[in-house]
Amino acid sequence: MKTYRAAFVILLVVFPRVARSQPVAESAGERGWKVLEAALKAAGGREKLAAIQDMSFDLDSHVVAPQGEFDIQSKSWFMAPSTVRQQSTLPLGEFVMALDSRTGWRKGPQGTAALPATEIQRIQADLARANILLHPPADRSAVRWVTTDKVEGRLCDVIEIADVAGKPLRLAVDRANGAVLKRSYRGEAPDGRPTNVEEFVSDYRQVDGLRMSFKVRVLRDGKLARESVTRDLQINTGLKAEELMRQPQ
């Protein structure tokens, strides 16, 4: 028995138990980048998105503001990367606005005035968030996976892009089809106060090989602020920045 016991001990020493290798866990950065790539692919792909030079569309909006609820009909023109012109019909009258990254103006019933720098900055930040898939981050370290969430009953991966217009932006991406269903961020209300913003995007349609959203519902601090429906979206019609910035006579 002593001889067998000694041999058994030797076998344990010479042939130790081999531990099973465990799969390396995917980092939040790697997972986040994959989700972003899935969203870009679902929207039409990086190449097609980067080829967008200009867009024009009509927008029907219902706004819920402290002073009451009202409707806005507008026509918008956008030229990459940051030139915008918008013609709007509000209860107060007709308004025309144009801006780029440096200057801007607005014309209304009371005349024409320059846009304050703070308003230009706020609008450009809104533009950068809305068009994040047109100009996605190139640095992988700028993206991370955060959690899973359900948006309108759809299972989503939530990723965070570290710096969009100076602040983090979170995207809820449908795990089944790659559609961005929600954008969330810390922003500013029209009166300038800080607010938590959630933008629920839906009604995706094909336009020139791209998958574009035609409806958005905006909540500020959990309360409905705006619902907008897009109509007559056109891409790459040859808009000119100088024409968009020209003031009406």
N, C-alpha and C positions, 0 to 999 in steps of 0.2 A: 504494500500500500504506500509506503514511503517513496518507493521508486516511481510509481505512477503519479503521486502528488507532485513530486519534483518535476517530472516531465510536463505536467499540466501548467505549472508555474512558468516554466521556460517558454512554453508555447504562447502564454499571455504576454510575456516580455518581448518575444521575437515578432509576434504578429498582433500588434495592438489594434484595437477597433478603429476603423477608418470612419471619421465623421462625414455624414452626407453634406455635400456642398449646398449652400443656400443661395437662391437667386439674389443678385444685387438689386436692392430697392431703387426704383427710378426716382431721381431727385425732383423736387417741386419745379425747378427750372426746366428740366428736360420734359416733364409732363406738360407744363404750361406751354412750351414752344410747340409741342405736337398738337395741342388743342388749337393754338393760333393758326398753325398751318392747315388744320382741318377746316377752320372757318374761312380762310382765304381760298382754299380749294372749292368749298361749297359756293362761295360768292362768284366764282369764275376763274380764280387763279391769279397769282401775283402779277403775271405779265399783262393780262387783260385789265386788271384793276389799275396798274401803273400807267396804262395807255389812255386812261380817261383824262382828257384835257379840259373839257367843259361839260356842264349840264344845265338844262333848263327844265322847269316844271311849275305846275300850278299847285297851290296848297289851300285846302279848306280847313280852317282851324276853329275849334271852340275853346275859348279861354275862360278859366275860372280864376278871377283876381279878387283882391280884398274889396275893390269898389263895385264888384258885380261880375256877371257872366256876359260874354258877348262873342260874336263871330267875326272872323277875319278871312277875307279872300285875298290871296296874294299870288303874284307871279315872281319867280326867283330865277336869277341867272348866276351861275358860279363858274369861274375860270380858275383852274389850278395855278398856284397852290392856295391863293388866299383872296382873290378878288370876287366881290359879291355885289349884286344889284337886286333890289327888291322893290316891287310896286305893290302897295297894300291898300285895301279898302276897309276902313274901320268905322265904327259909329260916329267918330269925330270928323271923318272925312277921308280924303285921299292922301297917301303918303308915299314918297319915293326916297329910297336910301341907297347909298353906294359906299363901299369901303374896300380898302386893301389892308396890308399889314401895317401901313404907316399913317394913312389919312382916311377921312370919311366925311360925308355930309348927309343931311336929311332935309327934305323939303316937304312942308305940310301946309295946311290952310293959313298959318301965320307967317309963312316965309321959309327961307332956307338958312340953315345954320350948320356949322361944323360939328361933327360928332366929337364928344370928349374922348380923350385918350383912354380913360377907364372903360368906356362903352365899347370902343374898338377892340380893346384887349379881351373883354368879356365875349363879344361876338366871335372873335377869332378862336377863342378857347372852345366855344360851342361847336364851331366849324371843325376844329381838329378832332374833337370827340366823335362827332357824327360821321366823319370821313376817315376814321381810324384804319379801316381796311384798305383805303386808297393809299395811305402812307403808313404802313405798319413798321414797327421797330425792326432795325437790322441787327441789333445787339441782343443775343439770346439771353444775356444776364438781366435784361430789362423786363423779362416776362417770367411769371411764376404761376403755378397752379395753386389755388387757394382751398377749394372745397367743392362739394357737389350741392346742387340745389334744384328745386322744382320750380319751373316758371310756366304758368298756365297749364299745369299738369304734365309738363315735359321735363324729363331728367336732363340736367345740364351740368357741364363742368364749368366752374367759375375760375377765370384766370385774372391776374392783375398785371397791367402794364404800368411800370413804375412812374413814368413821366409823360403825361400828355397835357400840354399847355401848363406845365409846372406842377401838376397834381396827379396822383394815381387814378387810373381808370380801370374798373372791373367790367368784364364781359361774361355774360352767362351764355354758353354755347351749347346748343342742342346736341346731346351725345349721339343721337340717331342720324342726324342729317347735316350737322355743322353750321346750322343757321344761328346767328347771334340773336337771342331773344330778349336780352336786357343789357343796358349800359347803366352803371351806377357809379357815382362819384360825389365828392364834396364840392359844391358849386356856390353860385350866388343867385339870389332872387333878383328880379328886376329892380328892386329898391336897394340892392347892394348888400343885404344881410346874408350871412353864410347859411347854407341849407343843404340837406342831403337830397340828392336828385336820383330818381330811378326813371329810366326811359325804356318802356316796353315796346319793342318793334315787332311788327308782324305783317301779314299779307304780302308774302314774297312772290315776286313775279319775274319772269325772264324778259330782259331788255338787252338786245344786241349781244346775246351770249353771256350776260351777267345776271346774277340773281339779286334783285333789289327789293328793299322793303317799301311798301306803299302806305303804311300806317304806323303811327307812333302815339303812345299814351304816356304823358309825363306826370310824375308824382313828385311833389316837393314836401319833404318831411312827412311822407305818407298820405298827403292829400292831393287830389287831382288838381293839376294846374293847366293842362292843355291836352287836347286830342286833335291830331291832324291827319288828313287823308291827302295823299299825293295823286295828282292827275297829270296826264300828258307829259310824262318824263321822256326827255330826249337827251342823247349823249353825243358829244363831239360834233357839234353843228358849226364849228368855226368861229366862236365868239372871240371878240377882241377886247383886251383890258381897257384900252383908251375909250372905247365906246361904252363899256359898262360904267366907267367912272365919270362920264360926261354929265354935267348938270343940265336939266331941262331949262329951256328959255322961258 
